[in-house]
Amino acid sequence: MAALSTEFGDLVQIKKQLIYVITLCKERGLVHSVKWASELAFALDPLPINQLPPSPPFTEEDAQDLDALGLAKSYFDLKEYDRAAYFLRGCRSQKAYFLYMYSRYLSGEKKKDDETVDSLGPLEKGQVRNEALRELRVELSKKHQAGELDGFTLYLYGVVLRKLDLLKEAVDVFVEATHALPLHWGAWLELCNLITNIEMLKALSLPDCWIRDFFLAHMYTELQMIKEALQKYQSLIDAGFSKSTYIISQIAVAYHNIRDIDQALSLFNELRGQDPYRIENMDTFSNLLYVRSMKPELSYLAHNLVEIDKYRVETCCVIGNYYSLRSQHEKAALYFQRR
């Protein structure tokens, strides 16, 4: 198996890059990318003040858009997406343009979700669409052809294409996004969802960046190449990420996938010890507890997650497993339907 990127020899530089991209993603409301990068940064040693990275570049266009962007971002954070987009019309900076387009996309997603809730049955729900997608595609396509999209707007363009089921075009754009901004995990993760076999993975022309190793480890797990995934994650641990809860969770999922229940349970318990309010991946943990008929442990997990966030998809799955283990199948089915 190929060795890790040589960039892992300088963890201080990787830490600086993580802090830098966290700032960029925060400014654009990309909360999941912020979370991923923050978890990795937390696993590395803190930097002294004289080694912290400088702030991102600030252009004249950024200065002109500063007030509108600040106002719009406040509305965006409150999930008032139409309102945010309204005040970003006419802004010229790359940052403002991304937030303008992203606000319109999320507004369409929110309206789609609201309409789905109001739909009467599964047939109607399956027909609900984000009405903003086609218009966004037309506008982003023109900018793309003119070479005016940065790494973040390329990522958004790829998301729009994927939502419209234009999967081949989406893959090409996401690959382009990883080259334009290799540090943005969101683009890599979107690629993971579109790669269906090892041949397709090998055919990709990806940037030579340390994040590529995290991407490959994730892809190996998705493609059920568990031996390769575990080797890659162990290499990342040895390279300096031994404290990463993200890696621990990924290894636990990998062991779950090959039905090594003892190893998976041990790692999930370790994960719970380090991050007791974590909900992500706890549905997988509950599957293992169910298989082992560990009723007290599953009961504790279910009650704990209800106290944290009772309506999360993972919580509903855990409760469903709990009721199923108690042979209360009607209640179990009710919670599984809420996923």
N, C-alpha and C positions, 0 to 999 in steps of 0.2 A: 504494500500500500504506500502511496506517495507520502513523503514527509510533510510536516506542517510548514507553513510559510515561515521564512526566515525572520519576519517581523516580530514573531513571538520572542525573539532574543532581546527585545527592548520593551518591557512591560510598561515603563514610564511613558513612552511614546504612545502606546495603545491606550493607556489611561487618559492621556491628553486628548487623543482623538475621540474617546468616548464622551468626555466632558464637553468637547466642542460640538459633537453631533447632538447631544442631549439639548444643548441650547438652541440649535437650529430647529429641532423637532418640536420643542416647546413653543417656539415662536409661531409655528404653523399648526398647532393643535393636534399633532400626531402622537396621541397619548400612548398607544401601544408600543410604538418605536421608542418613546421616552422610557417606558417601563423596562423594556428589554435591555437597552443600553445602560440604564441606571442600575439594574441588577448585576450586570457584568462589572460596571465600575465599582460597585460596592464590594465585589469580591477581590478587588485589587487594593494594595496599600494606598493610603491617602498621600497626596502630593503636598510638599511644602509650598508656601505661598509664592515663592519666587520661581516655581516650576509650573504653575497653573497656566493653561493656554490663554492667549489673548482673546478678546471678544471677536465675534465674526465681523468681517468687513462691513462698513456702513457707507453706502453710496449717497450721492446727491439725490437720487430718486427716492432712496429710503428716507432721507431727511424731509423731502417734500410730502411724503405719504405718512409721516410719523403719527400725526394726530388722527387721521382717518383710520390708520391701522390699529392704533391703540383703542379707539372707540369700537371699531368693528370686532376686535379680538375680545373685548369685554362682553359683547353680545354673543359672539361665538361660544365663549366659555359657558354662557347661560343657555346654550342650545337654541338661541334665537337666530337661526341660520339665514332666513330671508332678510332679517334686519341687518345682519352683518354684511351680507352681499350688497345690500342697497348702498351702504356707506363706503363700499370699496369700488364702486363704479368709477371708471376714469383714472384710477390709480395706475402708476406706471412701473413701480418697482416689482421685481420678481417675487418678493415675499408677499406683497399685497395681492398680486395676480393669483398666486397659488391659493391664498386664503379666500379670495373671491370665488374661484372655481370650486374649491373644496366645500365652501359654504353652500353653494348651489347644489352640489352633489349630495351633501348630507341632508339638505332640506328635502330633496327628492326621496332619499332613503327614509327619512322620518315620516313623510306623508304616505309612503308605501306601507310602512309598518302600521301606521294608524288605520289605514284602509284595510289592511289584513285583519286587524283586530275586529273591525266592524263587519267583515265579510261573514256570510251565513254558513258556508260549508267549505270543505277542502277544494272543491272544483273552482269556486270563486276565488279562494285564497291563492290558488296556483296561477290565476290570471292577473294578479296585481303586479304592476311594474313601476319602476322608478321613471316617471315621465320626463325627468330632466336629462336622461342619459344621451338620447340622440342629439339633442341640441349641444350638449357638452362635447360630444364626439366631433361634431362638425367644427366647432370653434378650436378645439385642441388639435385637430388634424391639420387645420390651416397653419397654426403656430408650429406644429411639428415639421411640416414641409418647409417652412421658412427657417428652421433651425433655431427657433426662439424659445424652446422649452428647456428649463434646467432640470436637475436630477429629481426634484420634488414634483414638478409638473409632469415629467415623463412618467413617474410612478402613478400619478393620478390618472393620466391618459391610459395607462395600462389597466388600471382598475375599471375604468369606464368600458374599455374594450372587452374585458373579461365578463363584466356584467351583461354586455350585449352578446355574449357567446361567440365573440370573434377571437377565439383562443390562440390561433397561430400568430395573429397580429399582436395579441397581448404579450405572448412570450417574447417576441422580438423587441417590443417596447420595454418590457421589464429588464431584459438583458442590457439594453441601451441605458436604462436608468441606473443599473449597477455600475456601469462604466462611468457615467456622469457623476455619480455620488456613491462610491463603494461603501461608505460608512452607514448608509441608511438601511437598516435591517428590514424595513417594511417591504422594499422592492424584492429582496432575496426571499422573504417569506411568501410573497405572492407567487414567485417562480416555483416554490416548493409545491404549491397547490395545483400547478399546471403540468408538472413533469410526471409522466405516467410509467416510464420504464428507464432502465439503465442506459439504453442506446440513446434515448432522447437527452439524458443527462450528459453523456459523453460528447454529444454533438454541440453542446452550448459553448460559446466563446465567452468565458467569464474573466473578470479582472483578477489579477494576481494580488489579492488583498487578504489580510488575516481573517476577515469575516467569511471569506470563501470556505474556510475549514469548518466553521460553525454551520454554514449552509450545507456542506457535503455530509456532515454528521447527521443533520436533520433529514436530508434526503435519503440517506442510507436507511434510517429508521422507517421512513415513509414507504420505501420500496422493499421493506422486510429483509434488508441486507444487514441483519442484526450484528453479526460478527464484525463487519466493517465499521458499523456505527459505534459499537463498544470500543473498538480499537482507537477510533478517531477521538471519542470523548475522553478516553484514558490519556491520550496524547495531550489533549487540551488541559486536563487536570495537571499532568506532569509539567506542562509549560507555565503553570502559575495560576490556574483557575480552580484550585482545589476547594475554595470557599464558595463557588458559584452554585446557588440554589437552582438556577436554570439548568445547569449540566446535571446535577443530581436528579432533577425531575425527568430529564430526557433519558437518562440511563435507567431510571425506574420504569418508565414507559417501555423502553426497549426490552427489559427483562419480562415485563408483563406480556409483550407481544410474542415472546417465545415460551410463555407459560412457565418461566422460572419463578414460581410464586414466592419462595422463601427469600430470594435475593430482592425481588420487587418490594415485598412487604417491609424488609429491613430498610431499604432506601426510602420508602414513603414515610416510615416512622422517623427516620433521620431528618427528612424534609420537614415533617410536622414539628419536630423539636426546634429546628432553626427558624421556621416561618409558620408559627401556629395559627395565624389568621389567613393563611393562604387558602383559596378556594380552587384555583386552577389545578387541574389534574386530579382533584379529589374524587371525581366520578370514577376514574380508573382505579384509584385506591379502593373505593367501595366495591368494585367488581371483584377484586382479590379477596376482600373480607367476606363477600358473599360466597365465593367459590369454596373458601375454607370454613364456611358456616360459623364465622366468628361473630356471633350475635351481640355480645356486650360491646365489643370494639366498634361494630357497625352502628349500634345504637348511640354510642358516645359521639362518633363522628357526625351522625345525622343531627343530633341535638346541638352540637357545637356549630355546625354550618348554618343551622336555622337561626341561631343567635347572631351570626355574622351577617348573613344575607339570605333570607329565606326564599327569595324569588329567583335567585341565580339558577341558570340551567343545570350547573353541576350539583347544586343543592337538591334540586328536584330529582335528579338521577340517584343521588345517595339515598334520599328518602324512599324512592321507589324500590331500590335494592333492599332497604331495611324492611319495608312491608312485605316484599316478596319472600324474604327469608323467614318472616313470621307467618307465611302462608295466607296473608291478607291480600289476595291477588287483585281484588277490585280497587282497593286503595292504591296498590302499587301501580296498576294501569293508569289511574288518574294522574299520578305524579309523572309517570313516563310520558304521558300525552302533553304535559306542560313544557317538555324540553324544546 
